Amino acid sequence: MYIAIMGYGTVGSGVAEVIMNNRENIAKAAGQESVDIKYILDLRDFPGDVNEKLVIKDFNRILEDDDIKVVVETMGGLRPAFDFVSSCLKK
């Protein structure tokens, strides 16, 4: 099962760390063979970060990827977070 995280600040990076450190338990609890983070959406770059290769800047990559089964919103604020979450739920 693939997960996308929208936002990679204090909360988003913490969510990524929890998922990565507990992926076997999360997969088991979710009835999945595996759990992996496929994308992290953020406008900033994170050179040298363990997840730097997962960072994308285009929300539509998440929305159009049928492999993504869970989207975690950690952006905060109303815009664009509300619009992104609404689009995910509609899809």
LUMRO-907531 format. One record per residue (C-alpha): residue number from 1; residue in three letters; y, z, x. Coordinates in steps of 0.02 Angstrom, whole numbers, plus 50000, padded with zeros to 5 digits. Layout:
<pts>
PT   resi   resn       Y       Z       X
PT    NUM    ALA       Y       Z       X
...
</pts>
This chain:
<pts>
PT   resi   resn       Y       Z       X
PT      1    MET   50000   50000   50000
PT      2    TYR   50169   49952   50068
PT      3    ILE   50327   50056   50048
PT      4    ALA   50510   50008   50068
PT      5    ILE   50644   50137   50105
PT      6    MET   50823   50098   50055
PT      7    GLY   50938   50195   50170
PT      8    TYR   50900   50265   50342
PT      9    GLY   51019   50410   50363
PT     10    THR   50968   50591   50372
PT     11    VAL   50862   50585   50213
PT     12    GLY   50790   50410   50237
PT     13    SER   50738   50441   50417
PT     14    GLY   50659   50605   50362
PT     15    VAL   50562   50517   50224
PT     16    ALA   50501   50388   50350
PT     17    GLU   50445   50526   50468
PT     18    VAL   50351   50618   50329
PT     19    ILE   50264   50458   50275
PT     20    MET   50215   50412   50451
PT     21    ASN   50153   50587   50495
PT     22    ASN   50055   50607   50334
PT     23    ARG   50001   50430   50293
PT     24    GLU   49816   50472   50279
PT     25    ASN   49845   50614   50157
PT     26    ILE   49970   50512   50056
PT     27    ALA   49849   50365   50046
PT     28    LYS   49708   50478   49991
PT     29    ALA   49816   50562   49858
PT     30    ALA   49873   50392   49795
PT     31    GLY   49697   50323   49791
PT     32    GLN   49741   50192   49921
PT     33    GLU   49654   50137   50079
PT     34    SER   49815   50145   50179
PT     35    VAL   50002   50177   50163
PT     36    ASP   50128   50091   50276
PT     37    ILE   50315   50069   50280
PT     38    LYS   50353   49883   50278
PT     39    TYR   50543   49883   50266
PT     40    ILE   50689   50000   50292
PT     41    LEU   50849   49934   50215
PT     42    ASP   51010   49983   50302
PT     43    LEU   51169   49896   50358
PT     44    ARG   51166   49980   50528
PT     45    ASP   51059   49942   50679
PT     46    PHE   50950   50075   50760
PT     47    PRO   50917   50020   50939
PT     48    GLY   50780   50120   51020
PT     49    ASP   50725   50201   50856
PT     50    VAL   50537   50207   50826
PT     51    ASN   50564   50108   50664
PT     52    GLU   50695   49986   50727
PT     53    LYS   50584   49833   50694
PT     54    LEU   50565   49881   50511
PT     55    VAL   50753   49881   50477
PT     56    ILE   50817   49739   50368
PT     57    LYS   50988   49707   50294
PT     58    ASP   50942   49596   50145
PT     59    PHE   50886   49689   49987
PT     60    ASN   50810   49530   49916
PT     61    ARG   50672   49536   50046
PT     62    ILE   50612   49696   49964
PT     63    LEU   50635   49631   49788
PT     64    GLU   50542   49468   49820
PT     65    ASP   50397   49542   49919
PT     66    ASP   50250   49570   49801
PT     67    ASP   50163   49678   49932
PT     68    ILE   50292   49816   49907
PT     69    LYS   50222   49941   49782
PT     70    VAL   50340   50089   49810
PT     71    VAL   50527   50087   49842
PT     72    VAL   50614   50247   49896
PT     73    GLU   50802   50255   49869
PT     74    THR   50888   50369   49994
PT     75    MET   51057   50281   49999
PT     76    GLY   51151   50398   49884
PT     77    GLY   51304   50353   49784
PT     78    LEU   51314   50242   49633
PT     79    ARG   51339   50071   49710
PT     80    PRO   51240   49978   49768
PT     81    ALA   51098   50104   49747
PT     82    PHE   51098   50096   49556
PT     83    ASP   51095   49906   49555
PT     84    PHE   50953   49900   49683
PT     85    VAL   50847   50028   49590
PT     86    SER   50879   49941   49424
PT     87    SER   50825   49775   49497
PT     88    CYS   50666   49853   49566
PT     89    LEU   50622   49932   49400
PT     90    LYS   50651   49769   49307
PT     91    LYS   50536   49677   49426
</pts>
